[in-house]
Amino acid sequence: MSKRLKKFTIEEITSINTTNLQMKMMGGALVGLNILLMVFVGLYWTNPFVHLYFAGRPL
């Protein structure tokens, strides 16, 4: 059973066709969204005006 499962997973992995451009776009999107989230959270926690705008109450 283990050999059949291993063969099946190897065949599935090799059948995925990804291009270098797709990998760069996906990685760039992931990094970009992560940086955007970190900036938003940092501003939300440290800037009273941003916190007031989104939460409706001051820090």
Residue pairs with C-beta under 8 A, 6 or more apart in sequence:
43 50
44 50
44 51
44 54
44 55
45 51
48 58
48 59
51 57
51 58
51 59
52 58
52 59
